Amino acid sequence: MLGLFRAALGGVLLYDLARRFPDASLLWSSEGVLRAETLRRAPQAGFQISFLLGVSSASMVKLAFVGLGLVFALYAVGLFTRAVQILALLGYASLNARNLFFEDGGTGCVILLLGWTLLLPLADRFSVDALRRDAKLSRISDRVRARTSARQPLFTLAALAVLLQAAIIYWLNAAHKTGATWRHGDAVHLVLWQHRVNTPLALWLAAHEPSWLSPLLTWLTKRTELLLPLLLLWPTHPSQTRAVAFVLALLLHGGIALCLTLGPFSYAMICLVWLTLPGEVLDAVALRASRRRGWEWARRRARVVRALRRRLYASRSAPLVVLPQERRKRLIALRELLLAGMLIVETTNVLASNRGIPKPLQLDQPTWLLAYKLPLRAIQSWSMFAPDAPRDDGTLVVDALTIGGRHVDPFTGAAPDYEQVRRGLVPHSIALSDYFFAMRSRQSSRYRRDLSRYLKTYRAPGSQERLRSAEVWWVSYLAPPRGTTQPGPLKKELLWRLKL
């Protein structure tokens, strides 16, 4: 269970890094729109630490991204796993902290998963480290002992923490959905008109949506989020109830991922719910699959594993190394003590960060409990599309005038298109869209100077002309009423003018 979880979470890490890479120069380097010097002088949060703040040039940022990719790949395959678990947590938290405009529930969920599993033996099975371990053992009896030990149930507070974490995320997301759009069945319809974050499938659904679809899916979404905590925490028959919870979570988040580009949230939540499954569920599924295939898959796997072992350690052999019992007990006790401390910190953070918590339980988290939360972040605030789904959508359009008198939008390389957001999907990544959304806010006006500095260095494609001036507009529209497909008129708001 842990080995497959590690491989899946490693894939999520690589996916999240890959989707950021095209915007690495623009959004994560000092040559782009958000300089490291500005963040050191005026951080986006009270405590913002990232090794990327020490990397300025676009080429070095891309090199740092490649280094992170190597760490995440090692995590996925399970090589040098103990050290890589620490590097993956610190690296991903640092990546998140370099640009907090891009921070959301998905990045928080990934950091929490890396933290809860930091002290767990993720490489005991389905990893290169496990192959290396077996290849070192010359005697079959030692290999059997090692594999049997790896298959033993793991009793740890992390299992309780993961179970509670999944339950609280679903319950709070449901508890916060109290607005009229969720009560009247309009929420899914409105989300389908969020061109800033939608996929082509969502765009097609919005144009062909039957009147009954949104009320049905809105009702199912909230009821599923309310049902999942009950299934996860049901005291009897955990194998059956959590298996049903996993299937429901897979359907819920699979549907969200097909329609919305919300980063790693859906995939991280599937990994989280997977981790709550009892081991016997996986064993039962594997046994049924092996019977149907006549064990041929097991023979093929054995041949591949033997070939890998021969390549890894062709001539090495060593006795099985087992920690002394007393030392092993001390290490387990230390692990559980650290997990208990994390459980206290995360519990207080949940109680302090969500208005859906009953008032008698709400509290202000003591500063001394934020020791590791400050650099890692992953704030426990869960309220996606709550209390209401947004009724409007919009994006930033820059109308820049070149020296030669041509109008161009530096973020598309073409003429400014004010109608694009109303007509269809925006031509920007979700990272750039999140930056645009932040720039609309007066709270982020202190970072507009970096955008002006970036525009001064911009050269129009083809002619390489400099810019003379620029107008930054926020353009938005209202989603059409349910049952219709004609969005409201375009609304333009001039945010500021630039003399370049």
Secondary structure, DSSP 8 states (H G I E B T S, - for coil): -HHHHHHHHHHHHHHHHHHHGGGHHHHHSTTTTS-HHHHHHS-SSSS---GGGG--SHHHHHHHHHHHHHHHHHHHHTSSHHHHHHHHHHHHHHHHHH-GGG--HHHHHHHHHHHHTTTS-TTSSSSHHHHHHHHHB-SHHHHHHHHHHHHS----HHHHHHHHHHHHHHHHHHHT--SHHHHTT-HHHHHHT-TTTB-HHHHHHHHH--TTHHHHHHHHHHHHHHHHHHHHH-SS-HHHHHHHHHHHHHHHHHHHHHHB--TTHHHHHHHHHHHTS-HHHHHHHHHHHHHHTTTHHHHHHHHHHHHHHHHH-SS--B------HHHHHHHHHHHHHHHHHHHHHHHHHHHHH-TTS-GGG-----GGGGTTHHHH-------TT-SS--SEEEEEEEEEEETTS-EEBTTTTBS--TTHHHHS--SS-HHHHHHHHHHHSGGGGGGHHHHHHHHHT---TTT---EEEEEEEEEEEE---TT-------EEEEEEEEE-
